[in-house]
Amino acid sequence: MNDDDSGLFFEEMKNVKPLSKVRIDKNNKRSLTKDESKESARSNAESFDVAPESMFVLSEVPQVEPLEFLEWKQVGVQNAVFDKLKRGSYAIEGELDLHRKYVEEASRAVWEFLKKASLSGWRCVLISHGKGEKSPTPARLKSFLARWLIDHPEVIAYSSAQRFHGGVGALYVLLRKSDLEKETNRERHGLKSEYENDE
């Protein structure tokens, strides 16, 4: 850069203010400030203001079998984390029982429960849906729940429970970490990704 270029550069930059100090990690992702974390929590809360009917499918969904073992994980969730969920090794921080509920009633209950779980910072919850073996449409509620959880923005994985938690009549559900939890986890474990070091 010659003297003319240098003078032009400083002339152009004279009104530019420096950014507030934020830490940049090696993946070029900056940490959230305290105010940003609060704003993010507020924004998560606002995302739940949508009526469950507009989020969850209430028409027909792919049918599962009453005794079928269900499992699903989002891309990026490590196998070790998923295996731990399937073993029932995460502490269950909240439970919801959907027995004897109609589909529409269950959709509201699931929506409200996951809203509470997310705002409370819960990571793993148990949802009991029953097998629906004697229902006119077997496993109807189980089928809907399997689809709803995949569609829900806070859910990153689920698996049919161990027998002592209800077996194929219940699901372990793993929820996304809050931004504050992710930041704390990055600092503790050397800037790993969101789904790593989930313990």
C-alpha positions as CSV (number, residue, x, y, z in Angstrom):
1,M,0.0,0.0,0.0
2,N,1.6,3.3,-1.0
3,D,1.1,6.7,0.8
4,D,-1.8,7.7,-1.4
5,D,-3.6,4.5,-0.8
6,S,-2.9,4.6,2.9
7,G,-4.2,8.2,3.2
8,L,-7.4,7.2,1.3
9,F,-7.9,4.2,3.5
10,F,-7.6,6.2,6.7
11,E,-9.9,8.9,5.3
12,E,-12.6,6.3,4.5
13,M,-12.2,4.7,7.9
14,K,-12.2,7.8,10.1
15,N,-15.9,7.5,11.1
16,V,-15.9,3.7,11.6
17,K,-16.3,2.7,15.3
18,P,-14.7,-0.5,16.6
19,L,-16.9,-3.5,17.4
20,S,-17.6,-4.3,21.1
21,K,-15.2,-6.9,22.4
22,V,-16.4,-10.5,21.8
23,R,-14.4,-13.6,21.8
24,I,-13.9,-15.3,18.4
25,D,-13.3,-19.1,18.5
26,K,-11.2,-21.0,16.1
27,N,-14.2,-21.9,14.0
28,N,-14.8,-18.1,13.5
29,K,-17.9,-18.2,15.6
30,R,-18.2,-15.4,18.2
31,S,-19.5,-15.9,21.7
32,L,-22.7,-14.4,22.8
33,T,-22.6,-11.5,25.2
34,K,-24.9,-11.7,28.3
35,D,-27.4,-9.3,26.6
36,E,-27.5,-11.4,23.5
37,S,-28.1,-14.6,25.5
38,K,-31.1,-12.9,27.2
39,E,-32.4,-11.8,23.8
40,S,-32.0,-15.3,22.4
41,A,-34.0,-16.7,25.3
42,R,-36.6,-14.1,24.7
43,S,-36.7,-15.0,21.0
44,N,-37.0,-18.7,21.9
45,A,-40.0,-17.9,24.1
46,E,-41.7,-15.9,21.4
47,S,-41.3,-18.8,18.9
48,F,-43.7,-20.8,21.1
49,D,-46.5,-18.2,20.8
50,V,-47.6,-19.9,17.5
51,A,-50.7,-22.0,18.0
52,P,-49.8,-25.7,18.1
53,E,-52.4,-26.4,15.3
54,S,-50.2,-24.4,12.9
55,M,-47.1,-26.3,13.9
56,F,-48.3,-29.9,14.2
57,V,-49.9,-32.0,11.5
58,L,-53.4,-33.0,12.6
59,S,-54.3,-34.9,9.4
60,E,-53.0,-38.3,8.6
61,V,-49.3,-39.2,9.2
62,P,-47.3,-42.4,8.4
63,Q,-48.7,-45.2,10.6
64,V,-46.3,-47.0,13.0
65,E,-47.0,-50.3,14.7
66,P,-48.1,-50.5,18.3
67,L,-45.0,-52.5,19.3
68,E,-42.5,-50.7,16.9
69,F,-39.3,-49.3,18.4
70,L,-39.0,-45.7,17.3
71,E,-35.8,-43.7,17.0
72,W,-34.7,-40.5,15.2
73,K,-31.9,-38.0,15.4
74,Q,-31.1,-34.8,13.7
75,V,-28.0,-34.6,11.5
76,G,-25.1,-33.6,13.6
77,V,-26.1,-35.4,16.8
78,Q,-23.2,-37.7,17.7
79,N,-23.8,-41.4,17.8
80,A,-22.4,-41.5,21.4
81,V,-25.0,-38.9,22.5
82,F,-27.8,-40.9,20.7
83,D,-26.7,-44.2,22.3
84,K,-26.8,-42.6,25.7
85,L,-30.3,-41.4,25.0
86,K,-31.5,-44.8,23.9
87,R,-30.0,-46.4,27.0
88,G,-32.0,-44.1,29.2
89,S,-28.8,-42.7,30.7
90,Y,-29.8,-39.0,30.6
91,A,-31.5,-37.6,33.7
92,I,-35.2,-37.2,32.9
93,E,-36.1,-33.6,33.9
94,G,-39.8,-33.7,33.0
95,E,-42.6,-36.2,32.1
96,L,-45.8,-35.9,30.1
97,D,-48.5,-38.6,30.0
98,L,-50.7,-38.6,26.9
99,H,-52.8,-41.6,27.7
100,R,-56.6,-41.2,27.0
101,K,-56.0,-37.9,25.1
102,Y,-57.4,-37.2,21.6
103,V,-55.0,-36.2,18.9
104,E,-55.9,-32.5,19.0
105,E,-55.8,-32.4,22.8
106,A,-52.4,-34.2,22.7
107,S,-51.0,-31.7,20.2
108,R,-51.7,-28.9,22.6
109,A,-50.3,-30.8,25.6
110,V,-47.1,-31.7,23.8
111,W,-46.7,-28.1,22.5
112,E,-47.1,-26.6,26.0
113,F,-44.9,-29.3,27.6
114,L,-42.0,-28.7,25.2
115,K,-42.4,-24.9,25.7
116,K,-42.0,-25.4,29.4
117,A,-39.1,-27.8,28.9
118,S,-37.3,-25.4,26.6
119,L,-37.8,-22.3,28.8
120,S,-36.7,-24.3,31.9
121,G,-33.5,-25.5,30.2
122,W,-34.4,-29.2,30.4
123,R,-32.4,-31.4,28.1
124,C,-34.1,-34.8,28.3
125,V,-37.8,-35.5,28.9
126,L,-40.1,-38.5,28.8
127,I,-43.4,-38.5,26.9
128,S,-45.7,-41.5,27.5
129,H,-48.0,-42.1,24.6
130,G,-49.1,-45.7,25.1
131,K,-49.1,-48.4,22.4
132,G,-52.7,-48.1,21.2
133,E,-53.0,-51.8,20.6
134,K,-56.7,-51.9,21.3
135,S,-57.5,-48.6,19.5
136,P,-59.7,-48.7,16.4
137,T,-56.7,-47.1,14.7
138,P,-53.7,-48.9,16.4
139,A,-50.8,-46.7,17.5
140,R,-52.6,-43.5,16.3
141,L,-51.2,-41.2,18.9
142,K,-47.8,-42.8,18.8
143,S,-47.7,-42.2,15.0
144,F,-48.6,-38.5,15.4
145,L,-46.1,-37.9,18.2
146,A,-43.3,-39.5,16.1
147,R,-44.0,-36.9,13.4
148,W,-44.6,-33.9,15.7
149,L,-41.2,-34.4,17.4
150,I,-39.4,-34.4,14.1
151,D,-41.1,-31.2,13.1
152,H,-40.5,-29.4,16.4
153,P,-37.6,-26.9,16.3
154,E,-36.3,-27.7,19.8
155,V,-36.1,-31.5,19.5
156,I,-32.9,-33.0,18.2
157,A,-33.5,-36.7,18.9
158,Y,-35.9,-39.2,20.3
159,S,-36.0,-42.9,21.1
160,S,-38.4,-45.5,22.5
161,A,-37.8,-45.8,26.2
162,Q,-36.3,-48.6,28.2
163,R,-38.8,-51.1,29.7
164,F,-38.5,-49.5,33.2
165,H,-39.7,-46.1,31.6
166,G,-42.5,-47.5,29.6
167,G,-40.8,-49.3,26.7
168,V,-42.3,-48.8,23.3
169,G,-45.2,-47.0,24.9
170,A,-43.0,-44.0,25.7
171,L,-40.3,-41.8,24.2
172,Y,-37.1,-40.2,25.5
173,V,-36.8,-36.8,23.9
174,L,-33.6,-34.8,23.7
175,L,-33.9,-31.1,23.4
176,R,-31.6,-28.5,21.9
177,K,-29.3,-26.7,24.3
178,S,-30.0,-23.0,25.0
179,D,-27.4,-20.6,23.6
180,L,-26.1,-19.9,27.1
181,E,-25.7,-23.7,27.8
182,K,-23.9,-24.1,24.4
183,E,-21.5,-21.3,25.2
184,T,-20.7,-22.7,28.7
185,N,-20.2,-26.1,27.1
186,R,-17.8,-24.7,24.5
187,E,-15.7,-23.0,27.1
188,R,-15.6,-26.1,29.3
189,H,-14.8,-28.6,26.5
190,G,-12.6,-26.5,24.2
191,L,-15.1,-25.0,21.7
192,K,-16.8,-28.2,20.5
193,S,-19.9,-28.3,18.4
194,E,-23.4,-28.0,19.7
195,Y,-24.1,-31.7,19.9
196,E,-20.7,-32.8,21.3
197,N,-19.9,-33.3,25.0
198,D,-23.6,-33.3,25.8
199,E,-23.1,-34.7,29.2
